Amino acid sequence: MIRLFLIIYTLAATTLSGTAIVAALTVGRVDALSIIVAAVAGAVIALPVSWFVAKGLMQGA
């Protein structure tokens, strides 16, 4: 389960971080701190998302 979680996390974290960065840039937050905060927020949000997706995949398998 942990291995699947980590694989999903690498995909989810990059996707959610990238989406958050694009959203920050879209609303005009172009300073470095805003971009870093958006990237970290995406990575943190990816933790529970990855866990629930991995858990769901393991139950369905």
C-alpha positions as CSV (number, residue, x, y, z in Angstrom):
1,M,0.0,0.0,0.0
2,I,2.8,2.4,0.9
3,R,4.5,1.8,-2.4
4,L,1.4,2.5,-4.4
5,F,0.7,5.6,-2.2
6,L,4.2,7.0,-3.0
7,I,3.8,6.3,-6.8
8,I,0.4,8.1,-6.8
9,Y,1.8,10.9,-4.6
10,T,4.6,11.7,-7.1
11,L,2.0,12.1,-9.8
12,A,-0.6,13.9,-7.7
13,A,1.8,16.3,-6.1
14,T,3.3,17.5,-9.3
15,T,-0.2,17.9,-10.9
16,L,-1.7,19.7,-7.9
17,S,1.3,21.9,-7.4
18,G,1.4,22.9,-11.0
19,T,-2.3,23.6,-11.0
20,A,-1.9,25.8,-7.9
21,I,1.0,27.7,-9.4
22,V,-0.9,28.4,-12.6
23,A,-3.9,29.5,-10.5
24,A,-1.6,31.9,-8.5
25,L,-0.1,33.3,-11.7
26,T,-3.5,33.7,-13.3
27,V,-4.8,35.9,-10.4
28,G,-1.7,38.1,-10.7
29,R,0.4,36.7,-7.8
30,V,3.8,36.7,-9.6
31,D,6.0,37.1,-6.6
32,A,8.3,34.3,-5.5
33,L,6.6,33.8,-2.1
34,S,3.2,33.3,-3.7
35,I,4.5,30.7,-6.1
36,I,6.3,28.8,-3.4
37,V,3.2,28.8,-1.2
38,A,1.1,27.6,-4.0
39,A,3.6,24.8,-4.8
40,V,3.8,23.7,-1.1
41,A,0.0,23.9,-0.8
42,G,-0.4,21.6,-3.8
43,A,2.1,19.1,-2.4
44,V,0.3,19.1,1.0
45,I,-3.1,18.7,-0.5
46,A,-1.8,15.7,-2.6
47,L,-1.0,13.7,0.6
48,P,-4.6,12.8,1.6
49,V,-5.7,12.7,-2.1
50,S,-3.0,10.1,-2.8
51,W,-3.8,8.1,0.4
52,F,-7.5,7.8,-0.5
53,V,-6.8,7.0,-4.1
54,A,-4.3,4.3,-3.1
55,K,-6.7,2.9,-0.5
56,G,-9.5,2.8,-3.1
57,L,-7.4,1.0,-5.6
58,M,-6.3,-1.6,-3.0
59,Q,-9.9,-2.3,-2.0
60,G,-11.0,-2.6,-5.6
61,A,-8.2,-5.0,-6.5
